[in-house]
């Protein structure tokens, strides 16, 4: 089969809006290549060159190429441009790439629906859903404007009691159903064709990754569909639109990254504090115990006298990371277990401190980010943190397994020689930087 491939360029500031109009021509997914101008590419079953020229002209761009290509050529091309995307605990991978061990895997191929993890709004919403699940168990969850169903499937993997996915586009729902089936989640998600008014009952969580105008139009319905104490997340909002949208929908910023913002209900804290019992079936008993806590030696309230500063001691460490939001979530859970406190943060960076020493995460920029990290190259091989006891190493290993963080070498291992005890567990951060937690008396 042949496909009609179109590549057009538009100013970077209009790329997202242009891609929506491009998709409306019947695109089998739209790939956006960052830059200024940005490059939009997609494939169609028929010749839509005239319509594409109209889209390009409307957004100050132009069509660069329009040609028929063999399906095999297209498939090979998108395989090269569609690697797995790692977001928090999630790995969103196309069918030609294997799942990642120790992560929550979602297999999604590029297609006609929005939401494969390659867009910042999808990544921010995934991180928010993960954070909500960590704060308290997910209940009855609504993914509004579900696209590929990625947020609904994420909620299902995170243990939501019930998941509903809704979209006004029947094609998107068909894609979402196929994805749920491919990931073994079909029986855990109910699909609704239509907007929020068609979704039955009320919800403890609503995730709407839409556009500001749709949030404005639907906000009253969001509130009606939320139970007391419910949690609302609104994505698809550009940074320069965030303040105006937040004021109009009584929202506050929940998460920001890569030029986009997720809002939450401004009075969510009040809802939670005064939440009435949820009128819904009680959740099933937990199948696993609470996450293990790190075992520390000695009373935590006692502090040793401050040691004098040593000349030449390491003052701080900066780590360039591929995705700052993912790394902040990872290290924000890990470092407090080692006694670190959250330090200062700014645009493109965040830090954690322990005494006078601090670790700073810095967002790597293009083109260097594309090279990724490899510990076999010249530079840092791994970072080791001191453990107070063997029990602490064991406890951290249990926590790593609970959190599905990749553990290396099958778990804790003896590293010392005769008379030199050395017990450690090795694991990886989101960029695959090796980390070690080691007890050496």
Secondary structure, 3 states (H helix, E strand, C coil): CEEEEEEEEECHHHHHHHHHHHHCCCCCCEEEECCCCEEEEEEECCCCHHHHHHHHHHCCCEEEEEEEEEHHHHHHHHHHHCCCEEECCEEEECCCCCCCCCCEEEECCCCCCCCCCCCHHHHHHHHHHHHHHHHCCCCEEEEECCCCCHHHHHHHHCCCCEEEEEECCHHHHHHHHHHHHHCCCHHHEEEEECCHHHCCCCEEEEEEECCHHHHHHHHHHHHHHEEEEEEEEEEEEEHHHHHHHHHHCCEEEEEEECCEEEEEECCHHHHHHCCCCCCCCCCCCCCCCCCCCCCCCCCCCCCCCCCCCCCCCCCEEEEEECCHHHHHHHHHHHHHHHCCEEEEEECCEEEEEECCEEEEEEECCCCHHHHCCCCCCCCCCEEEEECCCHHHHHHHHHHHHHCCCCEEEEEEEECCCCCCCCEEEEEECCCCCEEEEEECC
